[in-house]
């Protein structure tokens, strides 16, 4: 078998003359057209409906503004999340199915070529028309005295157009969910989308790994890397991926070519932080040991892994109580001088397969994990323990300024942490405090159990 690079042929699922006819109808409606807006002081979470959304949606920060694309709209509504924006690009009438659960809180951003029935269904809802780069569109709208901003992006997907839309709406920090650009276990979306059930699929390979995708989704993945790079370099964007599949793997592949690996960057950051006495003083793993032993109902002879042990004072406290403890951290200089620990230097999202204990102890750690690795860490701990105690900060750090780096990489409400942990443990008990939350977890789910 000979592998060839992908070649993309421009096309669309709706004939150009049909798009033109629909544009002529829609531009005569008495609704506002998109104009460039003032800069926003908060992030935007853009939610596509790739299959990984089913796992990642608990990470959505409700303190960001939220934009739902296509079928992600009813998906979010079903989870109790009303998006600030809904965006549609596709011109087919079957997309009316995306409007089966509507919110008056949501601004509905519709491309001018969308089917007129879509606009009709949103007659009594907040709706804004936007122009794309459809051939001859400026000629079609030249007689209309309204803003004529065009949302670009050569790949004909709403996911790519949404990045440009974010810029027009005034956002610079964006979080992308469901941007898989590939199938997962035969599923093309997180929620049933019959319109795509019979789509032509192809298999592509990246770094020896195969992906089932469609030409449009593959095109989206290849265009994304260049577009995202340009937006970050020239427009100051901060783009964060919260998904699995071809697109994020392609981004990771591109990053490998010119960037230091994430693990190396993070390890060096904390080895630098541990040289500051104030950081060592603030570490408080030992202060929660007694509470953890009580809440986990330990009897004194369990084995324990201290995940992200830091100074090691928490591990030493467990040892003093008579427990066998393995202390794990990826910073070689983190443990206080004089402590005698069974120390393992390892990255928490790449734990050794032979590492196991009855109890996991993890305090003031998860908020430090880069968000794209949070699920890897939780899954890894659930595979290696029978029950676990977590204490997680739910607000930003104040000590990273010592080295000019951000320490709390994943800051979100306690309920979001609980929802995420419930993906890996059957029992999740939570106690929320001031700027932090404690979790007692037991019964790892079979899909993650060792």
N, C-alpha and C positions, 0 to 999 in steps of 0.2 A: 504493500500500500504506500502510495506517495502522498505526503501532506503538502498542501499548497496554501499560501497566504489568502486571507479573505479578500474577495473583490466585491464591492457593493454597487448595485445598479439602482439608480434612483427610481422610486415608484411610490404609489399611494393606493390605499384600499378604496378610494372613492375617485371616480373620474373627474378630471379637471372641469369639464363643462357642468357637471352636477354641483361641484363646489361653487362655481361661479353663480349658478342660479340660486343657491342657498344664501350666498353672500348678498346678492341683490335684494333678497327678501329681508334679511336680518338688519342690514344697514339702514333701512327705513324705519326701524322701530324707535320709539321714543325712550331710549335708555342711554345711560352715560357710556362713553368710550374711555378706554384706559389712557391715562396720562401719567407721566413720571411724577412720583410722589416724594415727599420730604424724607430724609434719612430717618430710620427707626433706631431706637436705643435698646432694642431687645432682639434676640435671635428668632429665626424662623425655622420650624421643623416642617419639612416637606415629606408627605407620606404617600409613597407609591404602594402598589398592592402586590409586590412580589411575594413569593411563598414564605420568605423569611420573616415577613411582617407578623405572622402568627406568633413567633418567638420574641421579636424585638419590640412589639408595641408597648409592653410595660415600661420600657426605657423612655418613652416620650415624656418630655418635661412639660408639664402643664403651665409652667411659667413662661414658656416661649409662645409665640404665635404659631398657629398650625395651619398648614395648607394641605388639603386632601386632593389627590389626583384620581380621577375616574372612580373605580369601585372601592377605593379606600374611604370614600365618603360614607357609604352605608356601613362599612366595616367599623369605622371610628364611632359613628352614631350608636352602633350596637354595643360598643364598649363604654358608652356614657361620655364620649369626648365629642364636643361640638366644634368643628374646625372653624377658624376665622375666615378661611378662604376655601373655595372649591374651584378646581381648574379642569377644563375639558378642551381637547383639541380635535378629536376625531369627528368626522362629518357624517357618520352612519346613524340612521334613526334608531337602531337597536340600543344605543347608549342611553335611551330613556330609562333603562333599568337601573342606571347609577343613581337615579333620583327617587328611589323608593322610600327614602327616609330623609326628610329635609329639615333644615334649621333656619329660623329667621335671624339667627346670630351670624350666619355665614354669608360672605360676599361671594357670589357665583361668577367666576371669570370664564366667559365662553368665547371661543374663537369665532370669528365672523362666519366661518364655513360650517359651523355645527348645524345639525338639522333643525329646521324651524320649530319642530315639535318640542325640542329641548327648551328653546326660548319661551314657547307657549306655556310649558309646564312650570316655568319659573316666573310667570307674569307678576305674581304678588310677593316675590322675594327679591332681595337685593341682588341685582344682576348688572354686570359690566361687560361690555363687548370689547374684545381686543383683536388687533390685526396681526397676521403672521406674514410670512414671505411667500404666500401663494402667488403663483405667476399672474401678473397683470392686476394685482389687487389695488394698487395705488390709482390705476386708471379707473377702476370700478367705483372708487370712493371719492374721486376728486371733487365731486359736486357737493359733498357733505362737509359742513362747517363744524368739524369736530377734530380733536387731536388725532394724529395719524402715526403714533408710535407703533413700530412693528416689533413683535417678539421673534427673534431669530433662532438659529440653531439648525444646522443642515440635516441632522438626523430627524426623521419625521415622527418623533415620539414626544409625548407630553412631558416625560421626565426631563429631557434636555431643554425643552422650552421653559419648563418651570424654573430652571436656574436663571435664565434671562428674565423671567417674570419677577423673581426675587429681587433682582437688581432694579427693575422698573418700580417696584413697590418700596424700595428704599432700604432693603436689608443687606447686611454684609456678612453676618454670621449665620450659617445655615447648617442644619442637621438633616441628613437624608436617610429615610427608612424605606425598606422594600425595593431598593434599587438593585435587584438581583441581576437582571438581564439574562437569566437562565432558569430552567426548570429545576425543581427539587422533588425527588421521589415521584416523578410523573406529574406534579402539580405546577401549573404555570402562574397561578395567583393564590394569594392567601384566602380568598373568598371565591366561591363559584362564579365563573365568568364564561358562560356557554359560548359567547361570541368568538372566543379564542380557542375553543376545544379542537377545532379542525385546522388550526393554523399549520402551515408548512414548517417543519422543524429541520434543523441542521445540527451536526455535532462539530464542535470546535475544540481545539486543544491548546492548553497554555501550561507551560512547564511540565508537560507530560500528563496533565490531568484533563479529562474530557468533560465537556459541558453540552447538554442538550439545550438548544436555544432556537430562536427564530432569526431570520436575516435582520429584521428591524431591531430586535433586542441586541444582537451582536454589533450592529452599527452604532447603537446607543452606547455600548460599552467602549468601543474604540474612540468615538468622538468625545466621550466624557473626559478622558484623561487630558487631552489637549485643551478642552474648554475650561476645565477646572484649574489647570495650571495657569492659563491666561487670566482667569478671574482672580486668582490669588496673587499673582505677580503684579498685575497692572491695575487691579481695582480694589485690592486690599481685602479680598474675601477670605473667610475662614470656613472651610468646607469639611464637614465631618460625616463619615459613613457609618450607618448602623444597619448592616445587612450582610447577607452571605450570597455567594454566587460568582458568576463570571465578572461582573463589573468591579466589585471590590477586590477580587483577586487580581484583576488586570491593573488596578491602581497600585496594589501592593507590589506587583511585579515591576511596575514602572518606578516605584519608590526604591526598590532594591537596587536598581541600576545607578541611582545617584544619591542615595541617602544612607546614613548610618542606620542599622536595624533598630527597631523600636526598643527591644530588650536592652541593647547596648546604651542607647540614649537614656533610658529610665534608670538603669543601674548606675551609670556615671552620675546622674543627677542626685541620687540618694547617697552615694558614697561621698559626694560633696557636702550634702546636708548633714551627714553624721559627724562632720568635723566641727560643727557648731554646738557648743555646750547647751545653748538655750533649746535646741531641738531635742537633745538627749533628755533634758530636764522635763520637757513637755510630754515625752512618751510615758504612757500610764498603763501599760499592759498588766502590771502586777496588781493594780487597784481593783480589777474586775474579776480576778480569779475566784474569790470566795463566792461571788454572786453566780458565776458560771457553774461552779460545782454544785451549788444549791439548785439552780434552775434546771440543770441537766440531770439532777437526781443521781449523782455519781456515788459509788460506794467505796472508792478509795483505791481500787486496784486496776482501773482502766488505763490503757495506753493513750497518749495524747500527742497530737501534732500541733505545734504553735506556728500557724501559717502567717508569715510576715512578722517574725519574732522581734525585729528591731533590736533594742538594747539587750534583749534577753532576760530582762528582769521578771517578765511574766512567766517565762519558762522556769526560771530559778524558783519562783514562788510555787509553781506546780510541783517541782522537785522536792521542795521543803515539806510539802504536804504528803509526799510519798509516792507520787505518780511517775511513771516512765514517760519521758518527754523527748520528742524530736523537734528541734528548733530549725525552722526553715526561713531563709531570707536570701535575696540575691545580691545584697550589698556586703562585700567582704569585711568591711570595717564597722558594721553596725553594733556588734555585741560589746557591752561594757567590759573593760579590763577586769580580770580577776574571776570572771564567771566561768565555771566548768560545765559546759553544755554539750549535748550530742547535736552538734550544729551541721546542717546541710545547706550548702550554698546552691540555690536553685531558683529559677524563675517560676512564679506562681501560675503562669498560664502554660508552662511546659514542665510540669512536675514529673519525676521519674515514675514509671509504671509500677515499680515494686514498693512504693511508699504507701503504707497503710497503718491505721490505728483505729481505735474504737471511737475516739472523740477528736473533733476539730475545734481549735480555739483561734479566733481571728478578730483582733481588735484594732480599730483605727487603721485599717488596711484597705478595705474595698474602695473607699473614696479616692484612694491614690492610684487605683488601677485605671489605665486608659479605657475609655468606655467600650472600645471595640474588643477588648479582652476580658471584660467583666464576666460574660457568660462562660468563657473558657475556664476562668478561675473557679466560678461557682460549680461548674460541671466537674472540674478536677477534684475539688474538695468533696463533693457528694459521692464520687467514685471511691474515695479513699477512706471514708469514715462512715460510722453508723449514725452519729448525731453530731451537731455542731452548735457553737455559740459564736455569734457575730455582734460586734458593736461598730456602728457605722456613723460617721459624721454626715449630717445633711446640710451643711453650710460650707462656704468656701474657706480656704486656709488663710493664715495671716503670716506665715513664716517663710513662704517661698520667695518673698522679696529679698531674703538674705542672699540668695544666689541669682535673683532675677528670673526665676522659673516658677511655673504653676505646679502646685503639689496635689491639690484635690482635682483630679482629672474627671471624676464622675460625681457630680453633685445633683441630687434629685430627692424628692419627698420620700418619706418613710414608706408610704403606700406603694410607691413604684418599686422600691427595693423588695417589699414583701411579695408583690406580684411576680417579680423576676425570680425570687428564691422558690416560689411555688412551682416553677417549672422543673425543679430538681428535687424537691422534698415534698412528701405528702403532708407533713405537719409543719406549719410555720406559725409560731407565736411571736407577737411583736409588742414591744413596749416603747413608746415614743417619749423622748425627753426634750430638753432645750437644745436644739441644734444637733441632736443625735438620736439614734434609735438602736434598740437591742433586739436581737432575734435569736430564738431558740428553735432549732430545726432538728427533725428526726424523720426516720423512714425514707431514705433516698428512693426516688422513683426508679423502677426497673430499667428504664431507658438510660439512666445515668449510673446505676449501681454497678459495682465491679463484679 
